[in-house]
Amino acid sequence: MTTQDVERAEEAMRSLFPATPLQLNEHLSSRYGAEIWLKREDLSPVRSYKIRGAFNFFRKALVTGAADKTFVCASAGNHAQGFAFVCRHFGVPGVVFMPVTTPQQKIDKTRIFGGEFITIKLTGDFFDQCYKAARDHVEAIDGVMVPPFDHIDIIEGQATVAAEIMQQLPDGTVPDLVVMPVGGGGLAAGVSGYLKDIVPRDGFIFTEPAGAPSLTRSIEAGQVVTLPKVDNFVDGAAVGRIGDLNFEALKGFSPKQVLLMPENAICVTISEMLNVEGVVLEPAGALSLTAVASMDPDAIRGKRIVAIVSGGNFDFERLPDVKERAMRYAGLKKYFILRMPQRPGALRDFLNLLGPDDDIARFEYLKKTARNFGSVLIGIETKAPENFAQLVANFENAAIGFEDITENEILANLII
C-alpha cells in the first residue's frame, strides 16, 4: 500500500459518498484543554467506516476479472451493510451470510442498502458456523469472498480515513496524537500506514475493548494470538483474532500504545455523547473517546488530537443496559445483598440509613420463607460516588449484614 494508492482510492470513493466530516469538538476540547478533532465515520452512508474497505475491494476486483462473479461475505454488522451498499452501487450480485441470531434491525438495514442485488442467508447460531457456510458457498459457486479486514485492498480502503483527515485539518497542521479503535485491525493498519511519515510513531494510540484484547495479546506474544473467549458487548470490535496482515503492520508498536477500555467505561462515553452532544455512537464507535478520557490530563493538555469515531449503528433497545453499566462504572449505582431482620419496623429502620441523595432502584426478597432473617437484593442510585462510603458505614453501624455484588460478574449476571 502506497500513499498514491490510498489517494487514488480516496478519489474514486467520491463517486460513492462525500468525505465524512472532521469536526473540532468544543465540549471535549474545553474539558481536556486540548484540540480534540472527531473524524465522524458514523456519518458515512452506512454509519461506519466499513463501506470504505468494501468499496475498494470491489473496485479492484471488478477490473481484474470478477465482473461476472457473485460476491459473498459473512457478517452480522457493519461489514454486511457496507458490502450491501457497494453491491448496489456497482450493480453486482452479493450474498450476505448472517447468524440466525442476528437482530432483525440489522437484517432489515442490510436488505435496504443492497436492494435487489443482495440475498441474505441466515445460517448457524454462531459466527463461526456462519463464516464456514459462506466459505462453502463461495467454493460451490466459484464466487468472491469479501473479508471484513484481513486483505490489502480492505486495508487500503480504510486508509482513506487518514487521507481525508490530512486534507481536512487546517493548512500546515498535523495531529500530535491519532486515536483509533482496533477490532480486526484493518482501520488501524491502514491509518497508521498512511500517516507513518507524518505523525510521530509514538503519536499513534490504539484502543481495544478490555474483553477482546487481540492486538494487545498478539504484540505481547510477538505473534498472532487467538483469544480463548471474547466479551461481545463491543460487537463492532470484539474480534478473537486480529488479521494476519494487520498484525504485521502493527506488531512494531509498543504494548503501551494499545489502551484497553472496560466495557462499562465505554457506556459512560455513549451516554455522555448522546446526552451532551446529541451524537449516537455504537460501543466500538465510542472506543477512541473513552481512550482519550482515560489518558493523563497533563500529558494531553495543549495537544492536537484526532479521535476516529468509527461507527454509530446503535440499537436503542440496548440503551437501558448501557445506562446501567455507565452508572455502575461511574460509581453512581451499586447492588447489595442484605441480611434483613424479619420483624415489624425493620424496613423503616433500613430506610432511615439512606442519605438524602440515595434512591432505591430495585428491591427484591431472594428468600421469602425465612423466619428470622431474609436475603434482600437492593439496587441503590446516588448523585455522587462518595455517598456510598457513608451508606456502607451506616450499614456497619446498624449491624446489617451485607455484600456489595456490583463488581461480582457471576452473581450480577445471575440475579441483577
Rosetta blueprint (number, residue, H / E / L):
1 M L
2 T L
3 T H
4 Q H
5 D H
6 V H
7 E H
8 R H
9 A H
10 E H
11 E H
12 A H
13 M H
14 R L
15 S L
16 L L
17 F L
18 P L
19 A L
20 T L
21 P L
22 L E
23 Q E
24 L E
25 N L
26 E H
27 H H
28 L H
29 S H
30 S H
31 R H
32 Y H
33 G L
34 A L
35 E E
36 I E
37 W E
38 L E
39 K E
40 R E
41 E H
42 D H
43 L H
44 S L
45 P L
46 V L
47 R L
48 S E
49 Y L
50 K H
51 I H
52 R H
53 G H
54 A H
55 F H
56 N H
57 F H
58 F H
59 R H
60 K H
61 A H
62 L H
63 V L
64 T L
65 G L
66 A L
67 A L
68 D L
69 K L
70 T L
71 F E
72 V E
73 C E
74 A E
75 S L
76 A L
77 G L
78 N H
79 H H
80 A H
81 Q H
82 G H
83 F H
84 A H
85 F H
86 V H
87 C H
88 R H
89 H H
90 F H
91 G L
92 V L
93 P L
94 G E
95 V E
96 V E
97 F E
98 M E
99 P L
100 V L
101 T L
102 T L
103 P L
104 Q H
105 Q H
106 K H
107 I H
108 D H
109 K H
110 T H
111 R H
112 I H
113 F H
114 G H
115 G H
116 E H
117 F H
118 I E
119 T E
120 I E
121 K E
122 L E
123 T L
124 G L
125 D L
126 F L
127 F H
128 D H
129 Q H
130 C H
131 Y H
132 K H
133 A H
134 A H
135 R H
136 D H
137 H H
138 V H
139 E H
140 A H
141 I H
142 D L
143 G L
144 V E
145 M E
146 V L
147 P L
148 P L
149 F L
150 D L
151 H L
152 I H
153 D H
154 I H
155 I H
156 E H
157 G H
158 Q H
159 A L
160 T H
161 V H
162 A H
163 A H
164 E H
165 I H
166 M H
167 Q H
168 Q H
169 L L
170 P L
171 D L
172 G L
173 T L
174 V L
175 P L
176 D L
177 L E
178 V E
179 V E
180 M E
181 P E
182 V L
183 G L
184 G L
185 G L
186 G H
187 L H
188 A H
189 A H
190 G H
191 V H
192 S H
193 G H
194 Y H
195 L L
196 K L
197 D L
198 I L
199 V L
200 P L
201 R H
202 D H
203 G H
204 F E
205 I E
206 F E
207 T E
208 E E
209 P E
210 A L
211 G L
212 A L
213 P L
214 S H
215 L H
216 T H
217 R H
218 S H
219 I H
220 E H
221 A H
222 G L
223 Q L
224 V L
225 V L
226 T L
227 L L
228 P L
229 K L
230 V L
231 D L
232 N L
233 F L
234 V L
235 D L
236 G L
237 A L
238 A L
239 V L
240 G L
241 R L
242 I L
243 G L
244 D H
245 L H
246 N H
247 F H
248 E H
249 A H
250 L H
251 K L
252 G L
253 F L
254 S L
255 P H
256 K H
257 Q H
258 V E
259 L E
260 L E
261 M E
262 P L
263 E H
264 N H
265 A H
266 I H
267 C H
268 V H
269 T H
270 I H
271 S H
272 E H
273 M H
274 L H
275 N H
276 V H
277 E H
278 G L
279 V L
280 V L
281 L L
282 E L
283 P L
284 A H
285 G H
286 A H
287 L H
288 S H
289 L H
290 T H
291 A H
292 V H
293 A H
294 S H
295 M L
296 D L
297 P H
298 D H
299 A H
300 I H
301 R L
302 G L
303 K L
304 R E
305 I E
306 V E
307 A E
308 I E
309 V E
310 S L
311 G E
312 G L
313 N L
314 F L
315 D L
316 F H
317 E H
318 R H
319 L H
320 P H
321 D H
322 V H
323 K H
324 E H
325 R H
326 A H
327 M H
328 R H
329 Y H
330 A L
331 G L
332 L L
333 K E
334 K E
335 Y E
336 F E
337 I E
338 L E
339 R E
340 M E
341 P E
342 Q L
343 R L
344 P L
345 G L
346 A H
347 L H
348 R H
349 D H
350 F H
351 L H
352 N L
353 L L
354 L L
355 G L
356 P L
357 D L
358 D L
359 D E
360 I E
361 A E
362 R E
363 F E
364 E E
365 Y E
366 L L
367 K L
368 K L
369 T L
370 A L
371 R L
372 N L
373 F E
374 G E
375 S E
376 V E
377 L E
378 I E
379 G E
380 I E
381 E E
382 T L
383 K L
384 A L
385 P L
386 E L
387 N H
388 F H
389 A H
390 Q H
391 L H
392 V H
393 A H
394 N H
395 F H
396 E H
397 N H
398 A L
399 A L
400 I L
401 G E
402 F E
403 E E
404 D E
405 I L
406 T L
407 E L
408 N L
409 E H
410 I H
411 L H
412 A H
413 N H
414 L H
415 I H
416 I L
